[in-house]
């Protein structure tokens, strides 16, 4: 019997084959989603492919929570699993051929309100390169079969931090002023799921999004990767991330390689010296 982690790997490989083939030519807009963002055809079809894969390959009922369709149940009966899907995290990157785009898959048991700390299996896969970062609760975090750890950096002035700067309300950019002055360097890749995965494996020392704009498909898989690797995640006030009551629910995220660096980031965001 196939394990849930094997299901996620095969699901990723299936949708990736579509995206790097036919999906590259499916760039038209097909709808506005519940968040008010445009849905491009490759996003819509990739999501449909994941849903159909679950129907065909997983005998138990699965509740699938998606960015484009909302909630879908694969078959009658009480769901044994909840799957939170972002078929293309970094859609604008993908449409431009930019390689920083990811598939994000997070699984929780049952069909209750999804709690971030209840994610049992997660996978974030690079669409173009094929790199897989995955975790099962209690089993560590792995990249292409090799166990990963976050970086050892504990000082902000030595840290490379992924930061999302896209503030429709430009007044809120001031939230980042102190952090930009304190860190060694910054990165912005345009895929929150991918950047959270980078924290887990040491590609960046932290990831900060204080826009209060991330929705669950962006971050749920990355949370388990970071927790299993040994990192720390909270909202911008240092609180645990909220249970998911809607796929349009928004959230800030501060993820760091270790508690020391995490505490320094929070201190700077709050206007205190690290």
C-alpha positions, 0 to 999 in steps of 0.5 A: 500500500502506498504511503501518503509521502509516496502519494505526494511525490507521485502527485508532484511528478504528475503535475510537474510533467503537465506544467513543464510540457503543455502548461507552458503554453496555457497562459490565458486568464480563465477566472478571478479566484476568491481572493480577487486574483486572476487565475491563469489556465495553467494554474486551473488545469494543474489544480484539476490534475491534482484533484483527479490524481487523488480521485484515481489513486487514493481510495479514501475520501479526501477533502482538497482545499485549493486556491482556485476552486475552494473545497473539493471532496474526491468521493462521498463519505467523511474525508480521511485526509485534508490536502491543501494545494497550491499547484503553482506558487509563483504563478507570475514567475512560471508564466515568465519562465522564471525558475522560482516557482513551486508546487506546495502540498500539505496533508492533515488527518481528518476533516476538521479545522486545519491547524498549522501544527497538525500538518502530518505530511508536506512536499514543496517541489520546484517545478522547473528543476524538480527538486523535492523538499518533503517531511512527515511529522516526526521524521525530519525534513529531506531534500531529494532523499538527503536530510536537511537542516537550517543554517547555523547563523544566529546574528542578524548582521550575518543573516541572508533573509527572504523578504516579501516587499509587495505592499499594495499600501506602500505606507506599510513598507515602513514595517520592514525599515529596521529589518532591512538595516539590520540584516546582512542581505535580502532576497525576494524569490516570489514563491513563499512556499519555496522560500519557506523550504529554503529556510528548512534547508539553509538556502536562506537564514529566515523568511519574513512576510509582514504584509498580513496577506499570505493565504494557507496554500502559500505556507502550510507545507512549508511550516512542517518542513521548517519544524522538522528541520529544526527551525522556528515559525510564528506570525509577526507578533511572535504568536503561533499561526492561526487555525485555517477557517477559510482559504482566503484567510490571511496571515503574516509569517516570520520563519527563522533557522533557530530561536535566537535569530527568530527572536532578533527578527521579532525584536527589530520588527517591534522596534526594539534592539535585537 
